[in-house]
Amino acid sequence: MTNFKNLRAWCLTDGSAGMISQVKGLAEALNLNFEQKTIDLKFPWNKLPVGIFPPSKIIFNNYSQINLETNVPPDIIISCGKRSIYASMHLKKTLKNKVFSIHIQNPKINPAQFDLVIAPAHDDLKGKNVLQTDLALNHINKSLLSNEAELYAAQFSKIEKPICSIFLGGQNRNYRFDVSVVKELADQLDKILKNNDIQLFILFSRRTDQFIIEYLNERFLGQNIIWNGEGNPYLALMKYSKYLICTADSVSIISESISSTKPVYIFKLPSLKKNNRIEKFIATLLQKDYARLLGEKLEDFTNSYENETFQVARVIEERYNNKA
């Protein structure tokens, strides 16, 4: 049996928080010695679909991150997102069978380009080397949340009312999040505050549009429910909150919230697509009672979700050992 502590892994992403959470979560579940690598592509490769041109070191703005002449080669590659695919394929070609490549998310190319692909079930990707998951893999665990909670104990630990946190995303290619939608959200938050004895906190993400921030700041001015302090208490609020509310646009944030084992409510957004894969994702969560749609009354419920990141890690260990 391989001792994964002795294996070196490179975790490749574009640097976004959601992707880092996925690769980091899997690397930690495998107990790997890992490094995080941020991949930055030159134009037009950063815009083109993957697979049109073969990968080459000339397409990277920061090739030093993965230069095998100056870095000790990895035993395992864990990549996530479109930009990281080029790096994974380049390293696989260079190292041949000396590296085991894992890609998280649907790569939109032949899965056979990797040793293993971990894709969300709502993408409906199938293959001998494809593992499907209900949620996005992530790095959420009790120890992480407890450590983060300690950093914000002064702000949250003495609040007597049950805390309800809402994590806001923003408009993307799947959902509309305009002024009319943020007004609808604010109206619903007013009803929730009226019908539930809670302390509400609103936390914005880096994708939240400025007009949403300005509107909610003005609408709830003086109610002390919008986080304007230092740092990002996102993980700490997962620990302190009794309820979590997520906007529908982010699979990563919804997945991380459910993994915290708290009751999760989803605020639906108007879909911009007839065939919106995230709608299929949300439908699965509702059907399995991992989350519920946001109404005017919050109820305490326990979801039956079991951490898929650790389950996937055990399958990877088995396949890696069989390959060896």
C-alpha positions in Angstrom: 0.0 0.0 0.0 1.3 3.4 -0.9 1.9 5.9 1.9 0.3 9.1 0.4 2.3 11.2 2.9 5.4 10.4 0.9 3.8 11.5 -2.4 4.2 15.0 -3.8 1.2 16.7 -5.4 0.6 19.8 -7.3 -2.8 21.4 -7.0 -3.5 23.5 -10.2 -6.2 26.2 -10.3 -6.8 29.7 -11.7 -6.6 31.0 -8.1 -10.4 31.3 -7.5 -11.6 30.4 -4.0 -14.1 27.8 -5.1 -11.5 25.9 -7.1 -8.9 26.1 -4.4 -11.4 24.7 -1.9 -11.9 21.7 -4.2 -8.3 20.8 -4.9 -7.2 21.5 -1.4 -10.0 19.5 0.1 -9.1 16.5 -1.9 -5.4 16.8 -1.3 -6.0 17.0 2.4 -8.4 14.0 2.4 -5.6 12.0 0.6 -3.1 13.3 3.2 -0.8 14.4 0.4 2.3 16.6 0.6 0.9 19.3 -1.8 1.7 22.7 -3.3 -0.9 25.0 -4.7 -0.1 26.3 -8.2 -1.9 29.2 -9.9 -2.2 28.9 -13.7 -2.3 32.0 -15.8 -2.8 31.6 -19.6 -1.9 34.0 -22.4 -4.4 35.3 -24.9 -6.1 33.6 -26.8 -5.7 30.4 -24.8 -7.4 32.0 -21.9 -10.5 32.5 -24.1 -10.5 29.5 -26.4 -12.2 26.2 -25.6 -9.7 23.6 -24.4 -8.5 21.1 -27.0 -8.3 23.4 -30.1 -4.5 23.6 -29.8 -2.1 21.2 -28.0 -0.6 22.5 -24.7 2.9 24.1 -24.8 5.0 26.0 -22.3 4.6 29.2 -24.5 0.9 29.5 -23.6 1.6 30.2 -19.9 2.2 33.7 -18.4 3.8 32.1 -15.3 5.4 28.9 -16.6 7.9 29.1 -13.7 5.1 27.6 -11.5 5.2 24.3 -13.4 8.7 24.3 -14.9 10.1 20.8 -14.3 13.6 22.1 -14.7 13.3 24.2 -11.6 10.7 22.4 -9.6 10.7 18.9 -8.2 8.2 16.9 -10.3 5.0 15.8 -8.7 3.7 12.3 -8.3 0.1 13.4 -8.5 -1.6 16.3 -10.2 -5.0 17.6 -9.0 -6.4 20.2 -11.4 -9.7 22.1 -11.3 -11.1 24.4 -13.9 -10.5 25.2 -17.6 -7.1 26.9 -17.3 -5.6 24.2 -15.2 -6.4 21.6 -17.9 -3.6 22.9 -20.2 -1.1 22.6 -17.4 -2.2 19.1 -16.4 -2.0 17.9 -20.0 1.4 19.5 -20.6 2.8 17.9 -17.4 1.2 14.5 -18.3 2.8 14.6 -21.7 6.2 15.5 -20.3 6.2 13.1 -17.4 4.4 10.3 -19.3 3.4 7.5 -16.8 5.4 9.0 -13.9 2.5 11.1 -12.8 -1.1 10.3 -11.8 -3.5 13.1 -13.0 -6.8 13.9 -11.4 -9.2 16.5 -12.8 -12.1 18.0 -10.8 -15.1 19.2 -12.8 -16.2 18.4 -16.3 -13.1 19.1 -18.5 -15.2 19.4 -21.7 -12.6 17.1 -23.4 -12.1 13.4 -23.5 -11.9 12.2 -19.8 -9.2 9.7 -21.0 -6.8 12.6 -21.1 -6.6 12.1 -17.3 -6.2 9.1 -15.0 -9.3 10.1 -13.1 -12.0 12.7 -13.5 -14.3 13.8 -10.6 -17.4 15.5 -12.0 -20.7 16.7 -10.5 -23.6 14.4 -11.3 -25.5 17.3 -12.9 -23.0 17.4 -15.7 -23.9 13.8 -16.6 -20.3 12.9 -17.6 -19.7 9.2 -17.8 -16.7 7.0 -18.3 -14.6 4.2 -16.8 -12.3 6.8 -15.1 -15.2 9.2 -14.1 -16.4 9.5 -10.5 -19.7 11.4 -10.0 -20.5 13.5 -6.9 -23.7 15.2 -5.7 -21.8 18.2 -4.3 -18.6 20.0 -5.3 -15.6 18.6 -3.4 -14.3 21.0 -0.7 -12.1 21.5 2.3 -14.8 22.0 4.9 -14.3 20.0 8.1 -15.0 20.5 11.8 -11.4 21.3 12.7 -11.2 24.0 10.0 -14.4 25.7 11.1 -13.5 25.6 14.8 -10.1 27.2 14.1 -11.8 30.0 12.0 -14.4 30.5 14.7 -11.7 31.2 17.3 -10.4 34.1 15.1 -13.9 35.8 15.3 -14.9 34.9 18.8 -15.1 38.5 19.9 -17.5 39.4 17.1 -19.9 36.4 17.2 -19.5 34.2 20.3 -21.6 36.4 22.7 -24.6 36.9 20.3 -27.6 35.4 22.2 -30.0 35.1 19.3 -29.5 32.2 16.7 -27.4 33.5 13.9 -28.5 33.2 10.3 -25.9 34.0 7.6 -26.6 34.7 4.0 -23.8 34.2 1.5 -24.3 36.3 -1.6 -22.8 35.6 -5.0 -23.7 37.6 -8.1 -24.9 37.5 -11.7 -23.1 35.0 -14.0 -23.8 33.2 -17.3 -26.4 31.0 -15.6 -28.4 33.5 -13.5 -29.8 37.0 -13.6 -29.2 39.0 -10.4 -30.3 42.6 -11.2 -32.0 45.4 -9.3 -35.4 43.7 -9.3 -34.0 40.5 -7.9 -32.0 42.2 -5.1 -35.2 44.1 -4.2 -37.1 40.8 -4.0 -34.3 39.3 -1.8 -34.4 42.3 0.5 -38.2 42.0 0.8 -37.9 38.3 1.7 -35.2 39.1 4.3 -37.5 41.6 5.9 -40.1 38.9 6.3 -37.6 36.4 7.6 -36.5 38.9 10.3 -40.1 39.5 11.2 -41.0 35.8 11.4 -37.9 34.5 13.0 -36.1 35.5 16.2 -32.6 35.6 14.7 -29.5 37.7 14.2 -29.0 38.0 10.5 -25.6 38.6 8.8 -25.1 39.4 5.1 -21.8 38.5 3.6 -20.8 39.5 0.1 -18.4 37.5 -2.2 -15.9 38.9 -4.6 -18.4 38.3 -7.4 -21.1 40.4 -5.8 -21.9 43.4 -8.0 -21.4 46.9 -6.4 -25.1 47.9 -6.9 -26.2 44.9 -4.8 -23.8 45.9 -2.0 -25.0 49.5 -2.1 -28.7 48.6 -2.2 -28.5 46.2 0.7 -26.3 48.6 2.7 -28.9 51.4 2.2 -31.9 49.1 2.8 -30.6 47.7 6.0 -28.7 50.7 7.3 -28.4 50.7 11.1 -29.6 47.2 11.6 -26.1 45.8 12.1 -26.6 42.8 9.8 -24.1 43.5 7.0 -20.5 42.5 7.7 -18.2 45.5 7.3 -15.4 44.5 9.6 -11.9 43.3 8.8 -11.2 40.0 7.3 -13.6 37.4 5.8 -15.7 35.6 8.5 -17.2 33.2 5.9 -15.9 30.0 7.5 -16.4 31.3 11.1 -20.0 32.1 10.3 -20.5 28.5 9.1 -19.6 27.5 12.6 -21.5 30.1 14.6 -24.7 30.1 12.4 -27.7 28.0 13.1 -29.0 28.6 9.5 -27.2 29.4 6.3 -28.8 31.0 3.2 -27.1 30.8 -0.2 -27.9 32.4 -3.5 -28.4 29.9 -6.3 -25.5 31.0 -8.5 -22.6 29.3 -6.7 -22.3 25.5 -6.6 -19.1 25.9 -4.5 -20.7 28.0 -1.8 -23.8 25.8 -1.6 -21.7 22.7 -1.4 -19.5 24.1 1.3 -22.5 25.3 3.3 -24.1 21.8 3.2 -20.8 20.2 4.2 -20.9 22.3 7.3 -23.9 20.2 8.4 -26.0 23.3 9.1 -29.6 23.7 7.7 -29.1 25.4 4.3 -31.7 27.4 2.4 -31.3 28.5 -1.2 -32.6 31.7 -2.7 -33.5 31.0 -6.2 -32.5 33.3 -9.0 -34.1 33.8 -12.5 -32.3 31.4 -14.8 -30.7 32.8 -18.0 -30.6 29.4 -19.7 -33.3 26.9 -20.7 -30.9 24.0 -19.9 -29.3 25.3 -16.7 -27.2 22.5 -15.2 -27.1 24.3 -11.8 -30.9 23.9 -11.7 -30.4 20.2 -11.9 -27.9 20.4 -9.1 -30.3 22.3 -6.9 -33.2 19.9 -7.7 -31.0 17.0 -6.5 -30.3 18.8 -3.2 -33.9 19.5 -2.6 -34.9 15.9 -3.5 -32.4 14.5 -1.0 -33.2 17.2 1.6 -29.6 18.4 1.7 -31.1 21.9 1.4 -34.4 23.7 1.1 -35.8 26.6 -0.8 -35.9 29.9 1.1 -39.3 30.8 2.5 -40.5 33.2 5.2 -39.9 30.8 8.1 -36.7 29.0 9.0 -36.9 25.5 10.3 -34.2 23.5 12.0 -33.5 20.3 10.0 -30.6 17.9 9.7 -29.3 16.9 6.3 -28.1 13.4 5.7 -25.1 14.4 3.5 -22.0 12.4 4.0 -18.7 14.0 3.1 -18.0 12.9 -0.5 -14.5 14.3 -0.5 -13.3 11.6 1.9 -15.3 9.0 0.0 -13.6 10.0 -3.3 -10.2 10.0 -1.6 -10.6 6.4 -0.6 -11.5 5.4 -4.2 -8.4 7.3 -5.5 -6.1 5.5 -3.1 -7.5 2.1 -4.3 -7.1 3.0 -8.0 -3.6 4.5 -7.5 -2.4 1.4 -5.7 -3.9 -0.9 -8.4 -2.2 1.2 -11.1 1.1 0.9 -9.2 
